[in-house]
Amino acid sequence: MSKSKTITAIDVGTTKVFSLMANIVTDENVVTKPDIIATSSAPCNGLKKGNVEDIKLTSAAIKQTLQDLESQTGIKAKSAYVGITGSHVNYENKRSALKDIGSYGVITPEELSSTDFKPKSDDNRELLHAMPISYTLDGADGIRNPIGMHSDAVSVDTHVITADRAFLNKLTESCRGAGINVDAFVMEPFASALSTLTDKEREQGTLILDIGGGTTDIIGFKDNRVIYTGVVPVGGYQFTNDIAYTYDSTHESAEKAKMEHGHTELTAIEISKNITLTSNEECQTTEVPARDIGRLLRERSIELAQLVQLKLEELHMDNSDAMRVVVTGGGSKLPGISHLFQRYLGRRVRLGAPSVSWSNKFDDLNDPSQATILGILIWAHSHLQDKSEVNDKNTMHSNTKNKLIQKLLISHKSFRLSPWIRPTAQRINNLS
């Protein structure tokens, strides 16, 4: 018997909140593609560089989008998957020994999926994600999949992502103030990777640069695993602020000039072209050469590329210089920035737009600025798929006599769908 579930995803950004609602049908333990039924966006002034500074303003922006979704669908959202990023997020790789491994004579999927390898959170930090990178067996490093191997001395290298507990409490309070509970927090750069990267890119090695309103988030994939994450506290807001500060213009006027006339390549801008900016002084305007605007944007783009390069120097692994870069997020739409990054980073760079075939009803969702919200939806879809697998597991377990074989088969499903191996948009596109 098929069942329909409505899920809500919320991207709480530095400059805006974007929410969407989708229906997902489960039929005989199969989860279908998401059917997006509504989207909504509202400006937000409650965050600074990804961190909640004003709970009331943040809550008001979230509530505005939820009310809009309800007016479009007649459905009142009760809970949501919420994106999270910001300078408060920390990342580190840890090695942990796994106990009680190899009790069947070989390492089984069930043992790996049931072992609690996640490090404990301290009083000030909250664990968001713990993603295995590789395993070590009897001193041999770099083993991607130890299932079926013989060893009772197993450890796992894990990419651990934690957030400041105070920030999470503020974001949770903002959501509750808007009348909604949090199903789960999802790291925004990881979400963007899910919607933009291909399976091949995640396997061969790719870096995502998600240029948002207040931060640029970095996440690296290799062998279908997360190997690096980082945050640079520079985003689209700083690009706009450079214009507004230099010419004493309104933020709205500077943003319009950036979006409509901005370019990082000065030769692409006509020498004689001027741009009219609205001054902060009442009824005053300023004529500015378009190339001067372009020069400001270029200088900020070069600075961002240099800050990203400094972050990437933390990536200590063989052939990391050969990893290509995918630039996404609202800031990636600045004309010329992909080519500038390619020159300054010395890597192949492409623009990353969401590669989903199930959002065609909403043309704006194919934009790089919506990579995160679609990735959050992919994560939520995968979470429901995991629950479906668990239900399937319970049914099979009750009807079988050969408990050991069924445990191995079922736990292999759980391992394959574990939180660190989420399907990309490419895989969901192939669902019925």
Long-range contacts (C-beta under 8 A, 24 or more apart in sequence): 1-27, 2-26, 2-27, 2-28, 3-27, 5-384, 6-37, 6-75, 6-77, 7-34, 7-80, 7-81, 7-183, 7-377, 7-380, 7-381, 7-384, 8-66, 8-69, 8-77, 8-79, 8-80, 8-81, 8-180, 9-80, 9-81, 9-82, 9-83, 9-373, 9-376, 9-377, 9-380, 10-62, 10-65, 10-80, 10-81, 10-82, 10-83, 10-175, 10-180, 10-373, 10-376, 11-83, 11-188, 11-372, 11-373, 11-376, 12-44, 12-47, 12-52, 12-58, 12-61, 12-62, 12-82, 12-83, 12-84, 12-171, 12-174, 13-44, 13-47, 13-50, 13-212, 13-213, 13-214, 13-372, 14-44, 14-47, 14-48, 14-49, 14-50, 14-212, 14-213, 14-214, 14-215, 14-235, 14-237, 15-43, 15-44, 15-213, 15-214, 15-236, 15-237, 16-41, 16-42, 16-43, 16-44, 16-61, 16-213, 17-41, 17-42, 17-44, 17-58, 17-61, 17-62, 17-64, 17-65, 18-65, 18-370, 18-373, 19-62, 19-65, 19-66, 19-68, 19-69, 19-80, 19-373, 20-69, 20-365, 20-373, 20-377, 21-69, 21-72, 21-73, 21-75, 21-77, 22-377, 24-381, 24-384, 26-384, 26-388, 29-388, 29-389, 29-391, 29-392, 29-395, 30-388, 30-432, 31-381, 31-384, 31-385, 31-388, 31-431, 32-431, 32-432, 33-358, 33-428, 33-429, 33-431, 33-432, 34-358, 34-377, 34-381, 34-428, 35-358, 36-358, 36-359, 36-361, 36-362, 36-365, 36-377, 37-72, 37-73, 38-68, 38-69, 38-72, 38-73, 39-69, 39-362, 39-364, 39-365, 40-64, 40-65, 40-66, 40-68, 40-69, 40-72, 41-65, 42-68, 46-174, 47-86, 47-214, 48-214, 49-86, 49-87, 49-214, 49-215, 49-233, 49-235, 50-85, 50-86, 50-87, 50-88, 50-212, 50-214, 50-215, 50-231, 50-233, 51-86, 51-87, 51-88, 51-167, 52-167, 52-170, 52-171, 52-174, 55-170, 55-173, 55-174, 55-177, 56-177, 58-170, 58-171, 58-174, 59-173, 59-174, 59-175, 59-177, 59-178, 60-178, 62-174, 62-175, 62-177, 62-178, 62-180, 63-177, 63-178, 63-179, 66-178, 66-179, 66-180, 77-180, 78-180, 78-181, 79-180, 79-181, 79-182, 79-183, 80-175, 80-180, 80-181, 80-182, 80-183, 81-182, 81-183, 81-184, 81-185, 81-186, 81-376, 81-377, 81-379, 81-380, 81-383, 82-171, 82-175, 82-182, 82-183, 82-184, 82-185, 82-186, 82-376, 83-185, 83-186, 83-187, 83-188, 83-191, 83-372, 83-373, 83-376, 84-128, 84-163, 84-168, 84-171, 84-185, 84-186, 84-187, 84-188, 85-187, 85-188, 85-189, 85-212, 85-215, 85-217, 85-231, 86-163, 86-167, 86-214, 86-215, 86-231, 87-215, 87-231, 87-233, 88-163, 88-164, 88-167, 89-128, 89-161, 89-162, 89-163, 89-164, 89-187, 89-229, 89-231, 90-125, 90-161, 90-162, 90-163, 91-159, 91-160, 91-161, 91-162, 91-228, 91-229, 91-230, 92-159, 92-160, 93-133, 93-157, 93-158, 93-159, 93-160, 94-119, 94-157, 94-158, 94-160, 95-136, 95-155, 95-156, 95-157, 95-158, 96-155, 96-156, 96-158, 97-153, 97-154, 97-155, 98-154, 98-155, 98-156, 101-151, 101-152, 101-154, 102-150, 102-151, 102-152, 102-154, 105-150, 106-147, 106-148, 106-149, 106-150, 107-146, 107-147, 107-148, 107-149, 107-150, 107-151, 107-154, 108-147, 108-407, 108-408, 108-411, 109-147, 109-408, 109-411, 109-412, 109-414, 109-415, 110-407, 110-408, 110-410, 110-411, 110-414, 112-146, 112-147, 112-415, 113-411, 113-414, 113-415, 113-418, 114-411, 117-156, 117-158, 118-158, 118-160, 119-158, 119-160, 121-162, 121-165, 123-165, 124-164, 124-165, 124-166, 125-162, 125-163, 125-164, 125-165, 126-162, 126-163, 126-164, 126-165, 126-168, 127-160, 127-161, 127-162, 128-161, 128-162, 128-163, 128-185, 128-187, 129-159, 129-160, 129-161, 129-187, 129-190, 129-419, 129-420, 130-158, 130-159, 130-160, 130-161, 130-420, 131-158, 131-159, 131-161, 131-225, 131-226, 131-419, 131-420, 132-156, 132-157, 132-158, 132-159, 132-225, 132-420, 133-157, 133-158, 133-159, 133-225, 133-226, 133-227, 134-223, 134-225, 144-223, 144-225, 147-412, 147-415, 159-225, 159-226, 159-227, 159-228, 159-229, 161-187, 161-229, 183-380, 183-383, 184-379, 184-380, 184-383, 186-375, 186-376, 186-379, 186-380, 187-219, 187-229, 188-212, 188-217, 188-372, 188-375, 188-376, 189-217, 189-218, 189-219, 189-229, 190-219, 190-226, 190-229, 190-375, 190-379, 191-371, 191-372, 191-373, 191-374, 191-375, 191-376, 191-378, 191-379, 192-217, 192-219, 192-328, 192-329, 192-352, 192-371, 192-372, 192-375, 193-219, 193-221, 193-375, 194-375, 194-378, 194-379, 194-422, 194-423, 194-424, 194-425, 195-354, 195-355, 195-356, 195-371, 195-372, 195-374, 195-375, 195-378, 195-424, 195-425, 196-326, 196-328, 196-352, 196-353, 196-354, 196-355, 196-368, 196-371, 196-375, 196-425, 197-221, 197-326, 197-352, 197-424, 198-355, 198-424, 198-426, 199-224, 199-424, 199-426, 199-427, 201-324, 201-326, 202-424, 205-319, 205-320, 205-322, 205-323, 205-324, 206-323, 206-324, 206-325, 206-326, 207-312, 207-323, 207-324, 207-325, 207-326, 207-347, 208-325, 208-326, 208-328, 208-352, 209-308, 209-325, 209-326, 209-327, 209-328, 209-329, 209-332, 209-341, 210-328, 210-329, 210-371, 210-372, 211-235, 211-236, 211-304, 211-327, 211-328, 211-329, 211-330, 211-331, 211-332, 211-337, 212-236, 212-329, 212-330, 212-331, 212-372, 213-237, 213-330, 213-331, 216-304, 216-307, 216-308, 216-329, 216-331, 217-329, 218-308, 218-311, 218-312, 220-315, 220-320, 220-323, 222-317, 222-323, 224-421, 225-420, 226-420, 227-315, 227-317, 228-314, 228-315, 230-311, 230-314, 232-304, 232-307, 232-308, 232-311, 234-300, 234-303, 234-304, 234-307, 235-329, 235-331, 236-329, 236-330, 236-331, 236-334, 238-300, 239-296, 239-297, 239-300, 239-301, 239-331, 239-334, 242-296, 242-297, 242-299, 242-300, 243-277, 243-293, 243-296, 243-297, 246-296, 247-277, 247-279, 247-286, 247-288, 248-279, 248-280, 248-281, 248-286, 249-277, 249-278, 249-279, 249-280, 249-286, 250-277, 250-278, 250-279, 250-280, 252-278, 253-277, 253-278, 257-288, 257-293, 258-293, 258-297, 258-334, 259-333, 261-290, 261-293, 262-293, 262-294, 262-297, 262-334, 262-335, 263-294, 263-297, 263-334, 263-335, 263-336, 264-294, 264-297, 264-298, 264-301, 264-334, 264-335, 264-336, 264-337, 264-339, 264-340, 265-294, 265-298, 265-335, 265-336, 265-339, 265-340, 266-291, 266-294, 266-295, 266-298, 268-294, 268-335, 268-336, 269-294, 297-334, 298-336, 298-340, 301-334, 301-336, 301-337, 301-340, 301-341, 302-340, 302-344, 305-340, 305-341, 305-344, 305-345, 306-344, 308-341, 308-345, 309-344, 309-345, 312-345, 321-346, 321-347, 322-347, 323-347, 324-348, 324-349, 324-350, 325-349, 325-350, 326-350, 326-351, 326-352, 327-351, 327-352, 327-368, 328-352, 328-353, 328-368, 328-371, 329-368, 329-369, 329-371, 329-372, 330-368, 330-369, 332-368, 333-367, 333-368, 333-369, 354-425, 355-425, 355-426, 355-429, 356-425, 356-428, 356-429, 357-429, 358-428, 358-429, 374-425, 375-425, 378-422, 378-423, 378-424, 378-425, 378-428, 379-422, 381-428, 382-417, 382-422, 382-423, 385-417, 386-414, 386-417, 386-419, 389-413, 389-414, 389-417, 390-414
